[in-house]
Amino acid sequence: MASINYNDRIPNNVNLSSDRKLQRALERWQPAFLDWWQTVGPQVFQNNDIFLRTAISTEPGGWAQFGHVKMPDYRWGIFLADQEEDRKITCGDDAGKPVWQEVPGEYRNMLKRIIVIQADTEPASVEQQRWLADCAPSLMDARNLFQVNVEEGRHLWAMVYLLQAYFGRDGRDEADELLARRSGDEDKPRILDAFNQPCTDWLTFFCFAMFTDRDGKYQLGSLAESAFDPMSRTCRFMLIEEAHHLSVGELGLERVMRRACQLMQKDPNQDARALGGIDLPTIQKWINHWFGYSLDLFGAEVSTNAADYFAAGIKGRWRETKDFEDHNCLGATRAVSTVENGKLMEMEYALRNCMNEELRDAYAKDCHRVLSRWNRAVKDEGINDFEFRLPSTRFFRRQGQYANNNFDLDGNLIDQATYDANLAKWLPTEEDRVYVQSLMKPVHEQGKVANWIAAPRRGINGKPFDFEYVRT
């Protein structure tokens, strides 16, 4: 199953030609997908040759090849990780039993809902970023954006395959709806709020790739533990591609930080803005905003849905198989900070009901590791009196336990007046957004980079920064 057949109209490693009905259904969906891509996909450099990677195998090493291709000609396909022999359900009531190759009737709606929500995020982010290359700080950055975009398109294909292969007419209808919704549309918005937010500047894009795509990593990781084996295999391969998306965000933000430090040392007042940079406190505000926004994507801290997914074996924890011994969790509890009668207190809940919080904890730890790397980079650039930090997971929340209360950056419960008085210090202001947007001037000359961001320390696939990543 490792090799991918690129001779087929739809490249795949799922032996699509053996199921003529499914093949015809996906081939009917393909023109609508291509029309969607042309209409609301990347609107800049659509017909230029872009240096992109394409999956050619699902084996761990040598799985991708690089070459110049026009984005509308990119070969989107359906790729699943290789099937594991005798794989067993990793968690829940049926842990240890054989995984499912078909959808059990009692879990049909539950599985369909999870797949649709995950699938909806893939085209949404492409729509959010459709004009972003128009103000790219370098051609290599534009290329990185497009790589993320085409792979989000492939992830959509992977989820549509699951819907059409395993859910019949309902699945086909859901696949059509995925192309009917639009990010930010008043009448038919995307399902999750974070995917309806505008993305018109690169500081936002880097934060989105760092924090929101990292949520995707953990959601895919939990689904990779699924008892429904085709979904597990789909998500395991998606995780391989997702790693690049996260690096685009992490390293992009680090370059903005490094450039801010360099400009600070050139200015007598250490004011990066005075020399056309994005100052460190402003970057911190964007971090506060997008970390909080992305935390909401995990769902409520205490959730019966999360308990049901875990009990059914449909979703596990991050690295469920490797990091945990108790895969049943019946009778286990955990403490969750909860607001009761105007006070914050620790309360015990059934662990199964806290699986969203378990996943959110793993995500937050990962984000803290990245912040440590950023703070080392700031010190490397000679700035020793500033450190980035992550706010409390209770700060700036609109979903879950903390949505109707106010918290400071440390997670302390505060009143509305105190929150309002500090908001301009904690989150981006309209003035901040106008300033950052004013810097978004395109740099589309090979080997050049915008003043507000440092050049990358290495290129793509061993190529130098001044390589022809986009043929203009």
Secondary structure, DSSP 8 states (H G I E B T S, - for coil): --B-B-SSSS-BSS-GGG-HHHHHHHHHHHHHHHHHHHHHS--SSTTSEEEEEEE-B-SSSS-EEEEEEEGGG----B------TT-B--SSTTTTSB-BSS--GGGHHHHHHHHHHHHHHHHHHHHHTTTGGGG-SSHHHHHHHHHHHHHHHHHHHHHHHHHHHHSHHHHHHHHHHHHH--TT-SSS--SSGGGGS---SHHHHHHIIIIIHHHHHHHHHHHTT-SBHHHHHHHHHHHHHHHHHHHHHHHHHHHHHHHHHHHHHHSTT--GGGGT---HHHHHHHHHHHHHHHHGGG--SS-HHHHHHHHHTS---TTHHHH-S-SS-TT-EEEEEEEETTEEEEEEEEGGGGHHHHHHHHHHHHHHHHHHHHHHHHHHTT--S-------TTTT--SSTTTTSEE-TT--EE-HHHHHHHHHHHS--HHHHHHHHHT-----STT---TTS---SS-STT--TTS-SEE-
